[in-house]
Amino acid sequence: MSASAHNVIVILTDQQRWDTTGVHGNPADVTPEFDRIARTGTHVGQALTPQPVCAPARAALQTGRYPTATGVFRNDIPLPGDIPTIAGVFGDAGYVTGYIDKWHLGGAEASQAGPVAAERRGGYQRWLASDLLEFTSDAYRTVLYDEHGEAVRLVGFRSDALIDAAIRFVADHHDRPFFLFLSLLEPHHQNATDDYPAPEGYRERYEGRWLPADLAALSANAPQGGAHRHLGGYLGQIKRVDEGVGRLRDSLRSLGLEDSTVVAWTADHGSHFRTRNEEYKRSAHDASIRVPLALTGPGFSGGGLVRRPVSTVDLVPTLVEAAGLPVPEGVQGRSFLPLIGGGEDPDRPEAVFVQISESHIGRALRTVRWKYAVAAPEGDPWADPGASRYVETELYDLAADPHELDNLAGLTSHREVADVLREELTRWMVRVGEPKPLIEPAEGRPAGGRKAEPEVTELPWDGVPFAHRATGSSPLGHRRG
């Protein structure tokens, strides 16, 4: 057991956009508890998922590896049993480990959506989960499966019932260090009805309260009413989850565990509400890939705002290092502990890397300033984890166009910017174990009155200089101080 042993609770919501939180300016006031964690703890202001679809994102959160490195590059692929997981690290250190709620890493199809075989549970010791909770539950009928594969019916609204189970876990294991992963379904839609069922009165409370600019601009062409139809229930679900997290934190206070427990809250991916493609995610836009992330407890209380873009693949090494435990060999994420409290990590890449599957074979970079995305014109996005050839599809200047409504790909004015990002993306793909790809420029378009002159300097990359012309800030938009 580490001398710095403390408890850890990871709270994962499903399909929650970053801008549903008050600390990101949302006016609907649905996340006061998240906002307290962010303001008194550590808030990662630009957190990005490594894959905007459930199973690949969850595999990364369990292993600290990118989806193609785990083999879970799309849904319905089981997490391999021979890859070290965060549960294994904490379990080997003497912690009791528990998992509650949606797993989505058992490789089950909808017809076998519930029980998960013991060898496919990622090393967790205590288990109360369903592989695809959206198919074994609805808002007021929650069915999970215990360590013996037996069905367990929980009562109450779904997120309330699952947080109650988490509180019971904390109470049952308060006398020894524990690691608990609470993976809530909300605010994911209910698949069978394509609806966001919230407790009575919660949908009504938030209808018409908030519509982000990207959805306001694009929802008119979305099928079945898009965000206008769903946002009330979506926000109502998040409000109820936030209240539940408050109850969970109250249980820690009651048991005298608040100061010895790390609580980390994030999401697997976001939602663009069918405005970018035919469903809710699987695109490179911030609506799909940007998520909330805040932490509190030992090592994180008073940590302030982390301004650098951070991938949630970095959460595994961060939590493991914070507990004083060894990070498993093969972890590709990078701890963001050096960034807490205004610190620096000069060797940290300035870009976050994203892989996309199922809708298309895609890759993307997200920096403070730029979003750059490519797609493979050939290949099967369900069968093929990657491709040898990609074509540029998107380039957004997030400083001028934060809602990604003006695609600059192909503009001659931005060719230099795209070239720098293309080199960076190629490096990222090789770094995570993919073959070096061919990335073809987007078809050129006249710039009109536009002009882009990126300031460029050396960009450290694992100790290898990435030199370009000019001075000032890097081509990826992070001002060096």
C-alpha positions in Angstrom: 0.0 0.0 0.0 1.3 3.4 -1.0 2.2 5.8 1.9 0.0 8.4 0.2 -2.9 6.0 -0.2 -6.3 7.7 -0.5 -9.7 6.8 -1.9 -10.6 7.6 -5.6 -14.0 8.0 -7.1 -14.4 8.5 -10.9 -17.8 9.8 -12.0 -18.4 9.3 -15.7 -21.4 10.8 -17.5 -22.4 9.7 -20.9 -22.7 12.2 -23.8 -22.4 15.3 -21.7 -21.2 18.4 -23.4 -18.6 20.6 -21.6 -20.8 23.7 -22.0 -23.6 22.3 -19.9 -21.6 23.4 -16.8 -21.8 26.8 -15.1 -18.0 27.2 -15.1 -18.2 27.2 -18.8 -20.8 29.9 -18.8 -24.0 27.9 -19.0 -26.9 30.1 -17.7 -29.3 27.3 -16.9 -27.6 26.5 -13.5 -27.8 22.8 -13.8 -24.3 21.9 -12.4 -23.8 23.7 -9.1 -22.0 20.7 -7.6 -19.7 20.2 -10.6 -19.0 24.0 -10.5 -18.0 23.7 -6.8 -15.6 20.9 -7.6 -14.1 22.9 -10.4 -13.8 26.1 -8.5 -12.4 24.7 -5.3 -10.4 21.8 -6.9 -8.8 21.5 -10.3 -10.7 22.4 -13.5 -9.4 21.2 -16.9 -10.9 23.9 -19.0 -10.2 22.2 -22.4 -10.7 18.5 -21.9 -11.1 16.3 -25.0 -12.0 12.7 -25.5 -9.7 10.5 -27.6 -12.7 9.0 -29.4 -16.3 10.4 -29.6 -18.1 7.1 -29.2 -18.8 5.0 -26.1 -16.7 1.9 -26.0 -13.4 3.3 -27.5 -13.6 6.3 -25.1 -14.2 4.0 -22.1 -11.4 1.7 -23.1 -9.1 4.7 -23.0 -10.4 5.7 -19.6 -9.7 2.2 -18.2 -6.2 1.8 -19.8 -4.7 5.1 -20.6 -4.2 3.9 -24.2 -5.7 5.2 -27.4 -8.5 3.1 -28.9 -6.4 1.6 -31.8 -3.8 0.6 -29.2 -6.4 -1.3 -27.1 -8.1 -2.8 -30.2 -11.4 -1.2 -29.0 -11.6 1.2 -31.9 -15.4 1.0 -32.2 -18.4 -0.4 -30.2 -19.0 -4.1 -29.6 -15.4 -5.0 -29.2 -14.4 -6.4 -25.8 -11.6 -4.9 -23.8 -8.7 -7.3 -24.1 -7.9 -9.1 -20.8 -4.1 -8.8 -21.2 -3.9 -5.0 -21.1 -3.3 -3.4 -17.7 -6.2 -1.3 -16.4 -6.5 1.3 -13.7 -8.5 -1.2 -11.6 -5.6 -3.6 -11.8 -3.2 -1.0 -10.7 -5.2 0.0 -7.6 -6.2 -3.6 -6.9 -2.6 -4.7 -6.9 -1.8 -1.9 -4.4 -4.3 -3.2 -1.9 -7.3 -1.1 -2.8 -10.8 -2.6 -3.0 -12.0 -1.8 -6.5 -15.6 -1.4 -7.6 -17.5 -0.7 -10.8 -21.2 0.5 -11.0 -23.4 1.1 -14.0 -22.7 1.0 -17.7 -19.6 -0.9 -18.9 -19.9 -1.2 -22.7 -16.6 -3.0 -22.9 -17.9 -6.6 -22.7 -18.3 -6.9 -26.5 -22.0 -7.6 -26.2 -24.6 -6.8 -28.9 -27.9 -5.5 -27.8 -29.4 -9.0 -27.5 -26.8 -9.9 -24.8 -26.6 -6.4 -23.3 -26.6 -7.2 -19.6 -24.2 -9.6 -17.7 -20.5 -9.3 -18.3 -18.2 -12.3 -17.9 -15.7 -12.0 -15.0 -12.7 -12.1 -17.3 -14.1 -9.1 -19.3 -14.6 -6.8 -16.3 -11.3 -5.0 -16.5 -10.0 -6.4 -13.2 -12.7 -4.9 -10.9 -13.3 -6.9 -7.7 -16.8 -5.6 -6.9 -19.3 -5.4 -9.7 -22.8 -4.0 -10.2 -23.2 -3.2 -13.9 -24.8 -3.8 -17.3 -22.8 -3.9 -20.5 -25.3 -1.8 -22.3 -27.4 -0.1 -19.7 -29.5 1.7 -22.3 -30.9 -1.7 -23.3 -31.5 -3.1 -19.9 -33.1 -0.1 -18.2 -35.3 2.9 -18.7 -35.7 6.0 -16.5 -37.5 4.2 -13.7 -36.6 0.6 -14.3 -32.9 0.0 -13.7 -31.6 -3.6 -14.0 -27.9 -4.3 -13.3 -26.0 -7.6 -12.8 -23.8 -8.4 -9.8 -20.5 -10.3 -9.5 -22.4 -13.6 -9.9 -24.2 -12.5 -13.1 -27.5 -12.3 -11.3 -30.0 -9.5 -12.2 -30.5 -6.8 -9.6 -33.4 -4.4 -9.8 -32.8 -1.0 -8.4 -35.6 1.5 -7.4 -36.0 5.2 -8.1 -34.9 7.4 -11.0 -32.0 5.7 -12.7 -29.2 8.1 -11.8 -30.5 8.3 -8.2 -30.6 4.5 -7.9 -27.0 4.2 -9.2 -25.7 7.0 -6.9 -27.4 5.3 -4.0 -25.5 2.1 -4.9 -22.3 4.1 -5.0 -23.1 5.5 -1.5 -23.6 2.0 -0.2 -20.2 1.0 -1.7 -18.5 3.9 0.1 -20.2 3.0 3.4 -19.3 -0.7 3.0 -15.7 0.0 2.3 -14.9 3.2 4.3 -12.4 1.4 6.5 -9.8 0.7 3.7 -8.7 2.5 0.6 -11.0 2.0 -2.3 -11.2 2.9 -6.0 -14.8 3.3 -7.4 -15.7 3.9 -11.0 -19.3 5.2 -11.2 -20.3 5.2 -14.9 -23.7 6.8 -15.3 -25.9 6.6 -18.4 -27.3 10.0 -18.1 -27.5 12.3 -20.1 -27.5 9.7 -22.9 -30.7 9.4 -24.9 -33.0 6.4 -24.3 -32.4 4.4 -27.5 -35.8 2.8 -27.9 -37.6 6.2 -27.8 -34.9 8.6 -28.9 -35.8 10.7 -25.9 -34.0 12.1 -22.8 -36.3 11.1 -19.9 -35.8 13.3 -16.9 -37.6 13.2 -13.5 -41.1 14.8 -13.4 -40.8 18.5 -13.7 -37.1 18.6 -14.6 -37.6 18.7 -18.4 -40.2 21.4 -18.0 -37.8 23.5 -15.8 -35.2 23.7 -18.5 -37.1 23.8 -21.8 -36.1 26.9 -23.7 -33.5 27.9 -21.1 -30.4 27.4 -23.2 -29.4 26.8 -26.8 -25.6 27.0 -27.7 -24.7 28.9 -30.8 -23.7 25.8 -32.8 -27.1 24.2 -32.2 -28.9 27.4 -32.9 -27.2 27.7 -36.2 -27.5 24.1 -37.3 -30.6 22.6 -35.6 -33.0 23.8 -38.3 -31.7 21.1 -40.6 -31.5 18.4 -38.0 -33.9 15.4 -38.1 -36.9 15.2 -35.8 -36.5 18.6 -34.2 -32.9 18.1 -33.1 -31.8 20.0 -30.0 -35.1 22.0 -29.7 -36.9 18.8 -28.9 -34.3 17.3 -26.6 -32.5 19.9 -24.6 -35.1 20.2 -21.8 -34.8 16.6 -20.9 -31.0 16.5 -21.5 -30.5 19.4 -19.0 -33.0 17.9 -16.6 -31.0 14.7 -16.5 -27.8 16.5 -15.9 -29.4 18.5 -13.0 -30.5 15.3 -11.3 -27.1 13.8 -11.7 -25.5 16.9 -10.2 -27.8 16.7 -7.2 -26.9 13.0 -6.8 -23.2 13.8 -6.9 -23.9 16.3 -4.1 -25.4 13.4 -2.1 -22.4 11.2 -2.8 -20.1 13.9 -1.6 -22.3 14.4 1.5 -21.7 10.7 2.3 -18.0 11.2 2.2 -18.3 14.1 4.6 -20.5 12.0 6.9 -17.9 9.2 7.0 -15.0 11.6 7.5 -13.6 10.7 4.0 -13.9 14.0 2.2 -10.3 15.1 2.7 -8.9 11.7 1.9 -10.9 11.0 -1.3 -10.2 12.1 -4.9 -13.3 12.8 -6.9 -12.9 13.1 -10.6 -15.9 14.0 -12.9 -15.8 13.7 -16.6 -17.8 12.3 -19.6 -17.0 9.8 -22.4 -17.9 12.3 -25.2 -20.3 15.1 -26.0 -23.3 15.5 -28.3 -24.0 17.6 -31.4 -27.7 16.5 -31.5 -27.6 15.3 -35.1 -26.4 18.6 -36.4 -23.1 17.3 -37.8 -24.1 13.9 -39.0 -27.1 11.5 -38.7 -26.7 10.8 -35.0 -25.3 12.4 -31.9 -21.5 12.2 -31.9 -18.7 10.6 -34.1 -17.4 13.9 -35.4 -14.4 16.0 -34.8 -16.3 19.0 -33.6 -16.0 20.2 -30.0 -19.7 19.4 -29.6 -18.7 15.7 -29.9 -15.2 15.7 -28.4 -15.1 18.3 -25.7 -16.1 17.2 -22.2 -16.3 18.5 -18.7 -13.4 17.5 -16.4 -12.9 18.6 -12.7 -11.2 16.9 -9.8 -11.0 17.6 -6.1 -9.3 15.9 -3.1 -5.7 15.1 -2.3 -3.4 16.6 -4.9 -6.2 18.4 -6.7 -7.9 20.7 -4.1 -7.0 24.3 -4.9 -5.4 23.3 -8.1 -7.1 26.0 -10.1 -7.6 26.1 -13.9 -5.6 24.0 -16.3 -5.6 26.0 -19.5 -3.7 23.6 -21.8 -5.8 21.1 -23.8 -5.8 17.7 -22.1 -7.1 14.4 -23.3 -9.1 12.1 -21.0 -6.7 9.4 -22.0 -4.4 11.3 -19.6 -6.7 10.6 -16.6 -5.3 7.1 -15.9 -1.6 8.2 -15.4 -2.8 11.3 -13.5 -4.8 9.4 -11.0 -2.2 6.6 -10.6 0.7 9.1 -10.1 -1.4 11.1 -7.6 -1.8 8.0 -5.6 1.9 7.4 -5.6 1.6 4.2 -7.7 3.6 3.1 -10.7 2.1 3.8 -14.1 1.9 0.6 -16.1 4.1 0.1 -19.1 2.4 0.9 -22.3 0.2 3.7 -21.0 0.1 6.4 -23.8 -1.6 9.2 -21.8 0.5 11.7 -20.0 -0.1 12.8 -16.4 -1.3 16.4 -16.1 -0.2 16.7 -12.5 2.6 19.1 -13.6 0.0 21.5 -14.9 -1.9 21.8 -11.7 -1.5 25.0 -9.7 -0.3 26.9 -12.8 2.7 24.6 -13.4 4.3 23.8 -16.8 5.2 20.7 -18.6 7.5 21.8 -21.5 7.6 18.4 -23.0 3.8 18.0 -23.2 2.5 18.1 -26.8 0.4 21.2 -27.5 -2.2 19.3 -29.5 -4.7 16.7 -28.4 -5.2 13.7 -30.7 -8.5 12.2 -31.6 -9.5 9.1 -33.5 -13.0 8.6 -35.1 -14.7 5.4 -36.2 -18.1 4.0 -37.2 -19.3 7.0 -39.1 -16.0 7.3 -41.0 -12.3 6.6 -40.4 -11.1 9.9 -39.2 -8.3 11.6 -37.3 -8.1 15.0 -35.7 -6.0 17.5 -33.8 -7.3 20.0 -31.3 -5.1 22.8 -30.0 -6.0 26.0 -28.2 -6.3 27.8 -31.5 -7.0 25.2 -34.2 -9.1 22.2 -35.1 -7.8 20.0 -38.0 -9.5 16.9 -39.2 -8.9 14.3 -41.9 -11.0 11.4 -43.2 -10.1 8.2 -45.2 -11.9 8.1 -48.6 -11.5 4.3 -48.6 -12.0 1.6 -46.0 -14.8 0.4 -43.8 -15.2 2.5 -40.6 -16.8 -0.5 -38.8 -14.2 -3.1 -39.9 -11.0 -1.0 -40.2 -9.3 0.6 -37.3 -7.3 3.0 -39.5 -6.3 3.7 -43.1 -3.1 4.4 -45.1 -4.5 7.4 -46.9 -6.5 10.4 -45.6 -7.8 13.7 -47.0 -8.2 16.9 -45.2 -11.8 17.6 -44.4 -12.0 20.4 -41.8 -10.0 23.3 -40.4 -11.4 25.7 -37.9 -9.9 28.7 -36.3 -11.3 28.4 -32.8 -10.2 31.9 -31.8 -12.4 33.5 -34.5 -15.0 30.7 -34.9 -15.4 28.8 -31.5 -18.6 27.1 -32.7 -17.0 25.7 -35.8 -19.4 27.1 -38.4 -16.8 28.3 -41.0 -14.7 25.4 -42.4 -11.4 26.8 -43.7 -10.1 23.5 -45.2 -8.6 24.1 -48.6 -8.4 27.9 -48.4 -5.1 29.1 -49.9 -4.8 31.6 -47.1 -4.6 28.8 -44.5 -2.4 26.4 -46.4 0.7 27.0 -44.2 -1.4 26.4 -41.0 -2.8 23.2 -42.5 0.7 22.0 -43.5 2.0 22.5 -39.9 -1.0 20.7 -38.5 -0.7 17.9 -41.0 2.9 17.2 -39.9 1.8 17.2 -36.3 -1.1 14.8 -36.9 1.2 12.5 -38.8 3.6 12.5 -35.8 0.7 11.7 -33.4 -0.5 8.8 -35.5 3.0 7.2 -35.5 3.4 8.0 -31.8 0.3 5.9 -30.8 1.4 3.0 -33.0 -0.4 3.6 -36.3 1.5 3.3 -39.7 2.7 6.6 -41.1 -0.1 7.8 -43.3 -0.4 9.7 -46.5 -2.5 12.9 -45.8 -3.6 14.7 -48.9 -4.4 18.4 -48.8 -8.0 19.5 -49.3 -8.9 20.8 -52.7 -7.7 24.4 -53.0 -10.1 27.2 -52.7 -9.6 31.0 -53.2 -9.1 32.9 -50.0 -11.0 36.0 -51.0 -9.9 38.7 -48.4 -8.7 36.2 -45.9 -5.1 36.0 -44.9 -3.4 33.8 -42.2 0.2 34.2 -41.1 0.8 31.7 -38.3 3.5 32.6 -35.8 5.7 29.6 -35.5 8.6 28.5 -33.2 10.1 25.3 -32.0 7.7 22.8 -30.7 9.1 20.1 -28.4 7.9 16.6 -29.2 9.3 14.0 -26.8 12.6 15.8 -27.0 12.6 16.1 -30.7 12.6 19.8 -32.0 9.8 20.5 -34.5 11.2 23.7 -36.0 9.5 26.1 -38.3 10.0 29.8 -39.3 9.2 33.0 -37.4 8.9 33.6 -33.6 6.4 34.4 -30.9 4.0 31.5 -30.3 3.8 28.0 -31.6 1.9 27.1 -34.8 -0.6 25.3 -32.6 -1.7 28.4 -30.8 -0.2 28.1 -27.3 1.7 31.2 -26.3 4.9 30.4 -24.5 5.5 32.3 -21.3 
